[in-house]
Amino acid sequence: MILLFVLRVVSATPFVLVEPYRSDWSAAHPVVRGGTVLVLEVDPALLTMTNTPRPVLYVGEAPVEVLARDVDAGLVRVVVPGALGAEAFIYFGGAALPETITAEAGARELASARAAGLLPLRIPVSAAAVTVLDHAALAGR
């Protein structure tokens, strides 16, 4: 496995949704009621769009939903369902389609990344959670 690190967490904004949605970014299709929007600095080459399997961006054992990419700046805005602590393992795992990732596959990716030397990244302290109407409003923030 070639480990592709996230360079840093630029910002973290906790949110609560008025209208939850079902995420298509993992095989489990979890219902997202709240979580954190992260802005991450990454290698811009990892942000190009394709219809083929690419390295999957994870927080812990779960693939994250990409809301927006700024390839030139090397920034990506993602949704992490649920609460985050002060630190999190954030990394690109093996090439796949995120919607095919099972909990077991995610656990294997995290174990491999940690064995390869992955360290947790500090999550910046942010203000209180913002309330957002729905997924469309979250994507537009």
C-alpha positions in Angstrom: 0.0 0.0 0.0 1.3 3.5 -0.9 0.2 5.8 1.9 -1.0 9.2 0.7 -1.1 11.7 3.6 -3.3 14.6 4.1 -1.1 17.6 4.6 -3.2 19.4 7.2 -6.7 20.2 8.4 -7.4 23.8 7.4 -10.8 24.1 9.2 -13.5 22.1 11.0 -17.1 23.2 11.3 -19.5 21.0 13.2 -23.1 20.9 11.9 -26.5 19.6 12.6 -29.0 18.9 9.8 -32.7 19.8 10.1 -33.4 17.2 7.3 -31.1 14.1 7.5 -30.0 12.4 4.3 -28.7 9.0 3.4 -25.1 9.1 2.3 -24.0 7.2 -0.8 -20.3 7.5 0.1 -19.9 4.0 1.7 -21.5 0.6 1.3 -23.4 1.1 4.6 -25.3 4.2 3.3 -25.5 5.8 6.8 -28.1 8.4 7.6 -26.3 11.7 8.2 -27.9 13.8 10.9 -24.9 15.9 11.8 -21.1 15.8 11.8 -18.2 18.0 10.8 -17.3 19.7 7.5 -13.5 19.6 7.2 -11.4 21.6 4.7 -8.2 19.6 4.1 -5.0 20.5 2.3 -3.8 17.7 0.1 -1.7 17.0 -2.9 -3.6 18.6 -5.8 -3.0 15.5 -8.0 -5.3 13.5 -5.7 -8.2 15.9 -6.5 -8.6 15.2 -10.2 -12.0 13.8 -11.2 -12.2 10.4 -12.9 -14.8 7.7 -13.4 -12.3 5.1 -12.3 -11.3 3.9 -8.8 -9.0 6.5 -7.1 -7.4 6.6 -3.7 -10.3 6.9 -1.2 -10.2 9.7 1.4 -10.9 8.3 4.9 -11.4 9.7 8.3 -10.7 6.8 10.6 -12.3 3.7 9.1 -14.9 5.5 6.9 -14.7 7.1 3.5 -15.8 10.7 3.6 -18.1 12.6 1.2 -16.4 15.1 -0.9 -18.4 18.3 -1.2 -16.0 20.5 -3.2 -12.5 20.5 -4.6 -10.1 23.3 -5.4 -7.5 21.5 -7.4 -5.3 24.5 -8.0 -5.1 25.3 -4.2 -5.0 21.6 -3.2 -8.0 22.0 -1.0 -11.0 19.6 -0.5 -14.1 20.1 1.6 -15.6 17.0 3.0 -18.4 15.7 5.3 -17.6 13.6 8.2 -20.8 12.1 9.8 -20.9 12.1 13.6 -18.7 13.8 16.1 -14.9 14.2 15.8 -12.5 14.4 18.7 -9.4 16.6 19.0 -7.5 14.3 16.6 -8.4 12.0 13.8 -6.7 9.6 11.3 -7.2 11.3 7.9 -5.6 9.7 4.9 -6.0 8.4 1.4 -6.3 4.6 1.2 -6.2 2.2 -1.7 -7.9 2.8 -5.0 -11.6 2.0 -5.0 -15.0 3.6 -5.4 -16.1 5.0 -2.0 -19.6 3.5 -2.3 -18.2 0.0 -2.3 -16.3 0.4 1.0 -17.6 -1.8 3.8 -16.9 -1.3 7.5 -14.5 -4.3 7.3 -12.7 -2.9 4.3 -12.4 0.5 6.1 -11.0 -1.2 9.2 -8.3 -2.9 7.1 -7.4 0.4 5.4 -7.0 2.1 8.7 -4.9 -0.8 10.1 -2.7 -0.7 7.0 -2.3 3.1 7.2 -1.3 3.0 10.9 1.1 0.2 10.2 2.7 2.4 7.5 3.2 5.2 9.9 0.1 7.3 9.8 -0.3 9.7 12.7 -3.5 11.4 13.7 -4.0 15.0 12.7 -5.2 17.7 15.1 -8.7 19.0 14.4 -8.9 22.8 14.9 -11.2 24.0 17.6 -14.3 25.6 16.1 -17.3 27.4 17.2 -20.6 25.8 18.2 -22.3 23.6 15.6 -24.2 25.3 12.9 -27.7 24.2 12.0 -28.1 23.5 8.3 -31.5 22.7 6.5 -30.4 19.8 4.3 -27.7 18.2 2.2 -28.1 20.8 -0.6 -27.6 23.7 1.9 -24.6 21.8 3.4 -23.0 21.4 -0.1 -23.6 25.1 -0.8 -21.9 26.4 2.3 
